[in-house]
Structure formats: structure tokens, C-alpha cells
Amino acid sequence: MPIRYIPYDKVPVKGQAILNNVTRSQRLLSYTDNNKVYERIQRGIPYYELQELEKVGENSENLIIRGECLSACAYLKEKDIKIDLVYIDPPFASGADYAKKVYIRKNPKLAEKIKKAEEKMEMEELVAFEEKMYGDIWSKEDYLNWMYENLMAIKEIMSETASIYVHLDWHIGHYVKILLDEVFGEENFVNEIIWAYRSGGASKKKSIARKHDSIYFYTNNNENFEINTIKERQYLEKHFIGTQEDENGKIYVDTILTDTLSGVINRVMDNESIKEYSCRPVLNVSKERVDYSTQKPEGLLELLLEIASNKGMIVADFFGGSGVTAKVASDLGRRFIHCDIGINSIQTVRDRLKEAKADFKILEVQDGLNLFRNPIQTMDKLATLIDGLNTKKPEGIDSFWFGTVTNSKFGTIPVYVPDLRDSTKKVLDIVAINEVINKEIHNFNTFDGEVKKVIIYYVDISDIDEIKKFIKDNNQTLIEVEIKDLKQILDFVVIDDSVDFSLNEDGLFYEIEINSFYSDRLKQKIDEYNQKQGLKVKSNYIAISENGLELIEYISLDCTNDSGVWHSNSEVKIDKNGFISIDGTKTREFWSGKINSTSKPKRLKIRNIAGDEIIKILI
């Protein structure tokens, strides 16, 4: 349960595109006579405790938060932290699943052989399998409810002079534009910025190639807002009116980028294409790729941040992904807040900022959820952990239900599990249980059989006695409604990997050597991959060595604390090519299977290639 609910101070702007006054929008934001969004907003933002997991450097003002947007906003509001600029790149409601490629590293026991033979490791030689990061699969109704509540919470922690960029595409952007008009006010709309592609967006027989995203730019208060005028020198091939020559005789003109931009940012393939444009282009991100789906280029964020923020300001991204906003904010001398629910996002931005020599601390929202790597993988795990669950629902059991179980006494039992991707479904309250009682259990008339019982799982519950009384007083059917705590199952989702190591001391430094590493979860995933490969003519099986060291991505020693906040005194990260970074500095060396420190280590942390971490106490 949340510690408390923090009330909203600000309300939507009256007289604008108020959604209750628009027929379609009213339908989108209301279900079965329950105005859920406004019920939750009236209740307030759920506030949970946050646990500090790690501190890097001395500056504790920069934050990486693992948790949902609402939880992060509640924390910032409670701490009275005001944001000067928000950039969000939320899911696009595109209907797509996004996956992470998990690369098998080179075994460190072969490092010397590889080095001596000067073996060249090409990308196509790398063996990898994919794992889901998140599923961008929403109904418009659910998506807009979710987005509306997030935007309301974000507005709560924006300063009076703040502004916000919302990055979307053609799938849902036009709907969200209406939400933005309501939350921030039509008069506070600054620009629709078009990020145009020169590649991708392949055309189809029934459509023209889609080659742009839309970035909606709003200020919190247009009376207190002014964009930065960005001037840049542009070199030309011949003289025009107003051109000059520099000391080398090159023809140039000083242009105001924010005038010539005209709301369009071009994405080009290489530096040779720059001369084709009258405004600064954004290059592809091949040099800064971190193997993260939906990653945006640093050049795009550099331009957006320069336009709407100054040094020392706080920049926040509540769907932080690959961490490009935090990285660019740090580079430009801004403070940053990165928030994301996925552990892979937190690890990616953590390593990226470590390499950039940034200071920050990592916090985790304590909302009772013992999540796996991300919500969608946790949902997949739950399907195997709920005893007897069949996710292939029979006809007549709709998508509201996660699956069914079969019981000799009750027959087919529909099972509801809250969608962990959607923060609005986390709390089982009167509004949520009313939907079950007065809508969902009445929809079984198309089911070829009799439903005698349903099971409702919850993460949080507003008041269990109140919920049970509501069910008793309002359930007019003979169907039994059982409620269960999902956390009792989630506690079994994460099972630690195992590692065998030895600690040696020679008087000058301490050395830990990893002798063997085993991950049951990775083995299962690799076995699944190999089974699929068996159906192909050309198979590329993944074979894991006896010591399993190729399954390790990162290793760290804490010589400062034996419990609590992690302090990395020494760390090694192995990239997908097998090369290592030592304390954030890249090298062309291979990992030896060892890690050293000048002080006696108190704890050892190991991260596997999929992102699972284990910590071993050494003293």
C-alpha cells in the first residue's frame, strides 16, 4: 500500500478542450458509469518509500529512479523538487513488442588465445537471442487514461517557467495533443516539431512511407516562457545577400537556428549530408548505440535541451529508456532525473553515465512489487507460476481475464491479474472491483459453460474489508469472487544466479577470480533458443562452457559498505565484443575473469548478460 496519497494542486485548464465536453473523449475517459481517471486524480498521487541502491560520485542531486512515472512524480512533489524541462518518449500505442538482443560474451578463459591470434570479432559472428523489454500494446481507451494521469502528475512537479516535449508518432499523437491542450492549456502550446527521417519508414502498397515523428512542445505558462535563441555559423558555396568571408576566405552567414528550424529537425545518415540543410541536422546514432530499442540520438536531445533549458536547470525524463536525456543533460551542464520501470533501462543509463563521469544516485520505488527485469517479462513469468493457469482462454472469456484454471468443484475459473505495464491498474479499490461485479462477470453469457467462481489478484488493495463488503452487498450473481495477493507469487519470480569465486591478497591489492557462474534463467532461455534453431536448415546453436563466464556482463566490488547503498570501488564491464571497460573507461582488452581492488572488498556484485544481478557478502 502507498504510504499516503499526495493531493493534486493544479487542475486542467477550464474552457479548453475539456475531455468531458467532447463526446469521443468522454467515452475514452469513462467506463460503465465510473469516471476512473477523475476518481484517481481526486484521490491523489500514490506515494511510496524509495530505497537508495547506489551512489556514484559526490553529487546526490542527479537521480536515476526505477519505478513508474506516477511514483517518481509523487516522490519529487513530496521532496518539493521542481523540474525545469521535461522530455518524454513514452510508448506510441503502436501495437509492437520491443525486444533486447542478449549477446553471449567471449569466454575470458580464451582471452589470451584470442589476443595472440589477433582474432577479429565481427558483429555477424556474435551469437545472441532476444528478450522482451516491453509490449507497446494498448487499447486507445486504456492508453489515453494512462497518459492523461501521467501528464497531470508531471505538471504537478513542473516549475512555473518549465516546458515539456512529448515525443510521439502517427499512431496516437493526435489524440494526446488533445490531452496536452487540456492539461497545459491551448495557449501554452509552443510548437509541433517534426523529426523527419531520411531512412526507414518503408512505403507500403496502401500508404506513403511514414518518415517522421511529432514532438509536441508546451510551456507551463506562456507569460513566463521564452526559448533560447541559438545562433550558428553556416558555410555556403557562393555569396548571397548578407554573407561574409572568414579569415580563410570561406563564405558564411550567421543564422539564428531557432528561426531557420521551422519546426523541422532532419535526421541524416552522415556528415556529408549536412550541407543539404538550412538547419542543424540530427545524425544517426551508430556511434552511440547501446543496443536499446527505441533509442533516440544524442543530437536530437542536444538541440531540444539547448532551446528550452539553461545550465544548472533540472531536466527530467519519466520514460527514460536508453538514458539519452540524462546523458545529454549531464554533458550540457544540466541536472537530470531519469525514471523507468525496466531494470535494463536503469543498468543501461547507469553504465552510460558512469562512462561519462557523471555523479548520480539510484533509487528504487518500494511499491511491493518484486519485479523481474521488466513488467512484461514478469507477466510472462506469472503465467507459469500461477498453478494450473491456461492463458489460452476458451471462447466467451474475454481479454479482461489473464487466463483460466480448471477445478473439479468449480469447473472453469477465470483469473484476473492486473496488467503490470499499467500503473492505473495496480490498486484494487471500489472503482476496480465494481467493474468486475457490475460488468465483467455479466459477460460470461457467451461462454459455453457455467462460471461458478472467479479469482481476482491484486498488487495493492485500498481496504480489504471494504472490498469484501462491497462484493457481498453488490454481487447479484451466484458467482463466487475470491481475491488473492499477487505479491505472494511475485516473491518467487526472482531466483538468484550462482557463482563460485576465490579471493586472493598479495599485500598490495586484492584479487577476486570468478571460477564458475551459472544462471538457471539464462539456461532456460538458451534452451528455448536452441530448440527453435533445431527447426532451421542452418542452425546457430548457443553452447555454454562448463564455467559459464561468458554469461557475465558486469562485475563490481564495494570496499566501502558491507550493506545498504552500493559504492563501486572497482568495476569491470564486458561489451558484446568481449572488450572491457574498467571503472567506466573503455579499453581494447579482454576480461581475464578477475577483478582487483586496492582496498579489501566487502561485497561482490555480478550482473549477467540479461540484466539479473546478485550480491555476495565477502566479510
N, C-alpha and C positions, 0 to 999 in steps of 0.2 A: 504493500500500500504506500502511496505517496505520504510524505511527512505532513504535507498540507497542500492546499490549492491557493495559488497566488492570484489575486483578482486582476483583471484587465483594467487599465486606467483609461485606455483610448477605445473609442467605438468607431465603426465605419462612418464615413463622411455622409451626412444626410443630404438628400437632393441629388445624389449622383446615380450611378447605375445600381441602385439598391436591388439586391437579388430577389427580395421578397416581392418586389413590384413587377418583376419580369416573369412571364408565365413559364418559359422553359427553365429559367434559373431557379424559380421557386420549386419546380419539380425536382431539379437536380439536388437541391439542398434540403428536401423534406421527404420522409418515408412514412407511410402508414400513420399519418397524423402525428408523427413525432418529429419535431424540428431539432434533430440531434445536434447539429453544429452549434446552434444558439444555446441549447441546453448545456453543452460542454463549455462554451465561452462564458456563460453565466456562472458556471461552477468555478472557473478559473483554470490556470495552467498548473498541471501536476508537478510538484516539486519533490525531487528525491535527493538523498545524500549522494555526493560524489566522492570517490576514493582516489587519492593521488597514487598513481602507479609508478611513475618515473619522473626524474628531474634531470634535464640536460643543461649544463651551464648554470649561470647565476640568475638570469632574468626569469622570474616566475610570472611575468605579465603575459607572455605568449602562451596560448593554450591549445592543446590537442584533446578533444573530448570524444570518447567513444560513447555514443548514445544517440537518441533521436533528437530532431530539431526542437520539439516542444520541451524536452527535458533540459537541453542546453540553454534555451531561452529563459526557462524558469530559474535556472542557476544564475545566469547573468543578471536577471532582474532582481533576484534576491541579494546579489552582491553589488547592485547598483552600478554595473558596468555598462556604459553606453557605447554603441557601435557607430562609427562614422561612415562606413561604407560596407554594404553587403553585396556580394556576388553569389548567386546560387545557380547551379546547373542541375536541377532536380530531374527525376525520371520524366521522360517525354510522353508517357502513356502510349508507347509505340507498339506494345504487344510482343516485344522481343525479350529473350533471355540473354543476359550478358555473362560471359564466362571468362575465367582467368586461365591462361596457359601455365601449367606447372611443369617446369623443366627439371629433368634429372641432371644433377651436377656430375662432374668428373670425380671419380673416387680419388681422394687425396693420397691413398697408398700407391697410386700410379703416377703421382705428380712428377717425380724425378724422371721416370721413363718418358713421360710426355715432354718434359722440358729438354731432355737430352736429344730426343728425336726431333725437336722443334716441330712438333705436330701442329698443324694448323686446324683449328676447330671452326669449321664453317657453321653458319646458322642452320642450314638444312640438315646437318649431321646431328643436331640436338634432338633428343627424344623428349617428348612432352605429352601430357594428357590435359584435358580441360576439366575445370570445376566451376559450377555456377557461382556467380558473385551476387547477382540479384535478378529477379524477374520483374521486368517493367510491364506487367500485365494487370491492367486496371479497367474497370468499367468507368465511363465518364463520370457517373454519379459519385462513385467512391473516390475517384481521383480529385474531383473538384472540392468535395467535402474536406478531404485530407489537405489539399493545398490551401484552401481558404483558412483553415485553422492554423496552419504553419505561418502563413503570411500575417495573420493577426498577431501571433506570438512574436514574430520577427519585428513587427512595427513597435511592439512594446519596449524593445530594448535599443531602438534606434534613437540617436540624438536628434535634437530639433533641426540641425543642419545636415543630417545624414541623407544618403541616397542609396538606391538599390538597383542592381542589374539582375534581371530574371532571364536566364538563357533557355530557350525552348525551340521547338521546330513546328512544322505544319500540323503535326498530329493533334495538338491540344493548345497551342499558343493563343489562338483567337479566343478560346474560352477563358483562359487565365487572364487575358487582357481585361476582361470584364471584372474579374475578381480584383485585379490591381486597381482598376478605376474606383471600385467601391472602398477598398481598404485604404488606399493612399489619396484618392480624390482625383478626378479627371484633370483638374487644374494643375496638379503636381506631376503630370506626365511630361517628361523631357524629350525623349526620342525613342523611336524604334530603330535600333541599329541592326543592319543586315550584315551578317558574316557570310560572305559569298565564297563558294568553293570553286576552284578550277579543276578539281579532280573529284571522283566519287559521284554519287547521285545518279547512277546509271539510268538511262531512259528505258521506258517500257513501251509496249505496243499501244497502251491506252493512256499514256501520260508523258509529259515533257520531263526531262531529268530534273530532279529536285536538288538544287545545288546551293542552298543557303539555310542558315539558322536565323532566328529572330531573337534579339536581346532587348527586352523592354526595360527602359531606363526611367525611374521615378525618383523624385525627391520627396522628403518628408514634409517639407514646407517651402514652396517656391519663393516666398518672400525672404528667406534666409539662405538661398542657394545660388551659387554661381560656379560654373565649370571653370577649370583651369585652361587658359589659352596656351596651347602648345605650338611653339614655333620650330620649324625645321628647315634646313637648307637643302634645296633640291637642285641638282645639277641637270642642265639641259644640253642638247646637241647644237642648238643655234639660238641667236638672240631673238627675244620678244620684248614687248614694252615692259619696262621695269626690271629687266635682267641686268646683272653686273658680272664682272670678271674678278676672280680671286688672284692671289699672287702667282699662281701657276698658269694663269690665262684661261682657266675653266669657267664656263658660263654657268651662272647660278641665279636663283631667286629665293629669297627668304619667304616661305609660305607659312600661314597660320594653319596648322594641321586640323584644328577643330573647325575651321571654315571649309577647307577643301575636302574634309572627310565625307561630307554629305550623307552621313548616316550609313555608309557602306564601308566595311572592312574586308579587303580582299585577301584570300588565302592562296598563296602561290607555292610553286614547287621548289624554287631555288632562287639564289641571289640574282641570276641572270634575268629573271622576270621582273625585278623591281622597277626598272626603267619604264615599264609599260604603264605604270600607275601614277596618278597625281597625288596619291596619299600613301602613307606608310602601309605596306602590306604585312601580312602575318605569314611567316614561313611555316611549312610543315614541321612536325615535331620529331623527326627521325633521330636527331642528336640528343634529345631529352626524353626519349621513350623510357617508361618504367613498366611496360607490359601491363598496363591497366586499361580496362575497357572504358570507353567514352572519355579518354584523356584529352584535355584541351591544351593548345600550345602556350608557352610562356609569353610569346609575343602578343597574343590577344589580350591576356590579363595585364601585361605591362601597359598597353595603351589605355585600357579601361581604368586602371588604377591611377594612371597619370592624369586622366581627365577629371576624376571625381574625388581625389584624396591628396593629402599632403604628408610630408614626413612626420612621424610621431603619431599619426592617426591610427585608429583601430579598424582593421579590415576583417570581416568575418565571412566564412563560407560554411553553411549548415548542411550541405550535401557534398562534402569536401573531396571525395573520390581520390584522385591521384595526388592531391595536395598542391596543385599548381598555384592556387590563390595564395596559400600560406608561403610558398617558396618565393613567389614574385613579391609579395608584400615585404618579406624579410629582406630581399635584395634591394628594394626601393626605400628601406628605412622606415617601413610602417610596422606597427604591432599587428599580430594576427591571431585569429581564433579559427581553428579547423574542427569541424564536427562531422562524424559519420558513424553509422551503426555497424559497419563491417570491420572486422579485425584486420583484413588485408589492407584496407584504406589506412587504418591507423599505423600499421607497420610500414607501409609504403611512404607515407608522409614523414614518419619518424626518421627513417633512414635517409630520405631525401634532404631533410632539414639538418640532420647530423653532418651529412656531406657538405652542406652549405655553411657549416659552422654557426648555425643559429642556436639560440637559447630558448628553451620551452619546458613546459611540464605536461605530462599526460594524465588526464583524469578519466575515470570511468563512472558512468551513471549506475547507481546501485538500485535498480528497479525490480530486483527479484528474479530477473531472467538470467539463467546460466546459459547464455547463447553459445552456439557453436561458432564457426568462423563468421557467419552472417545469417540473417533471418531465413533466407530461402534454403540454405543447407540445413538449418535447424529444423525447418518444416519437413524436409525430406527425411531427416533422422527420426522425427517423431512418428512418421508413417510406419517405421519399422519397430518403434519402441512401445506403441500402444498395442497391447496384447490382442491379437486376432483381428486387427484392423484391415479392412479391404478398401483401398482408395478407389477402386473401380465400382462406382455406385450403380445400383440397379435403376432401371427406368422408373421415374417417379420420385427419386430422391435428388433434389436439385443441388446446385453449386454452393448453396449456403452451408452444406454439410461437408465435413472433411472426408468422411467415409462412413462405413458401417461395420458393425461387428455382429456376429450371429450367436444367439444364446438359446439353449434348449427350452427355457422357460418363456422368454420374451420374443423369440424369433429374431427378425432383423431389427437392429437398434441403430438408428442414425447417430453419428457422433459429430459434434461441433468443436472445432479448435480455432481460437482467434488467429487471424492472419498476422503473423509477427512482423510483416513488412509494413503494416498499417497501425500507427500509434493510436488511432482513434478507436481501435477495437481491443485495446489492452485491458480496459476496466469493464468488468461485468457489473452494470448498475441497473436501475429500474428501467431506463430507456432501452438498454440492450435486451434485458430479459423479457420486456414487453413485446419486442419484435418476435421473439421465439414463441411466446404464449399466444399472441393475438394475430400472428401472421404465419410463421413458418410451419408450426405443427398442424395448421389447417390446410397445408399444401400437399398432404400425403394422399389426397383423393385420387391422384393419377398413378399411385404406386400399386402394383399388382400384388397385394398382400395387406396384412394388417400390422400397423406400427403400435406397439404397446408401451414402448419406452424410448426416450432419447437421453443422451448424455451430453452435458454442456461443460466443457473445460474452460477454466479461466486462468489468467495470469494474476490480475488484481481483482478484488471484489469490493464494492463500496460498503456494503454491510450485509454479511451473510444471513443474519436473522431476518433482516428486512426483505432480502431477496426470496428466502424460503416462504415468508408470509405472503409475499406478492404472488408467488406461484400457487400457493394453497388457495388464495382468495380469488384468483383470476383465471386459473386453468379450468375451462369449462368442458374439457375433453376427459377421456379415460386414460390418456397417455401419461405415464409416469415421467417426471422430469428430474433427472439426477445431476447434481453439479459436483465437479471434481477440480482439484487444484492441479494445474498443469505443471507447476514447479516441481512436484514430486516425481514427474517423469523427466523433466529437463535436467534434473540433478545427475541423471545417468548419461546425458548426451556426451559429455566431455570425459574421456578416459586418457590418462597421461601416457605419453610415449615412454620408452625405457632406454636408459643409457648406461654404459659401463665406461669408467674413466679412471685414470690414475693421476695423483698429484705428486710432483717432484719438486725439491728445493735444492739449489746448489749454493746458497748463500747470497747470491747477487739478485736472483729473480726466481719467481715461482712459475712452474710449467705444468699445465694440465694437458694430458694426451687423451683423446677420445678413442677408446678401444673398439667399441661397437655401439650401434644405435639401431633401435627397432621401433617402428610405428605400425600398429595394427590397422589403423585407419588408412594409412597410405598403402599398405599391403592389399587391403580390400579393394581400394580404388585401382591399383595397378593390375590386380587380378581381373577386375571388370574390363579394363582396357585390353588386356591380353586376350580375353575371351572374344571380344569384338574383332580383334586383329585376326583371330583364327578363321573368321569367315571371309577374309580377303585373300586375293591371289598373292599379292605382295604384302607380306606381314612384317611389321616392325615391332617385335616383342620387346618389352622392357624387362631386363634381367637385373635383379638386385644382388649385390655381392653379399658375402657372409657377414661382413662388418657393417654394411648399410650406411657408411659415412657419406655416400653421395646423396642421401636424403636430408642432409643438414644444409640450411641456408645461412644461418647466423648463430654466433656463439658469443657470449658476453660474461665478464667477471665483475662482480661487485665486491670491492675490497673495503667499502665504507660502511655498509649496513648489512646486518645479518637478518633483517626482517623489514617489513614496511616498504617505503619508497625505494625503488631501484635506482642505484647510481652506477653507471657503467664506467669502470676504471680502465677496462681494456676490452675491445671487441673486434671481431673479425666477421665480415660478411662476404659470402661467396656468390658471385654473379652466375648467370646461366651458362656462361662460357667457362666457368671454373676459376676465373681470376678473383682475387680478393681485394677488399678494402679494409685497411687497418685503421681503426678509430676514425672512420669517415673519409680517409684518404685513399684514393684508388691506386692500385699497383698492377703490374703485369705478372705478378707471381701467382703460383698455385698454392692452395691451402695444404699444409703439411699434416693436418689432423691434430694440431696442437695450438694452444694459446698461452701467452706469457703475461706476467704482471710483475711489477717491482715490489708491490706490497702483497701481503698474504691475502688470498681471496677468501671471502666469506660465503659467497653464493655463486652458483653457476647457472646461466640461462642458455637454453638451446631452442632454436626455432627451426622447425622442419620446412621443407620446400612448399608446403601448402599453407603455412602460417600458424600451425599449432606450436605453443611454447610450453616448456617445462622448466621448473626451477628446482635445483638441488642445493640443499644446505651443506656446506663444507666444514663448518666448525660447530 
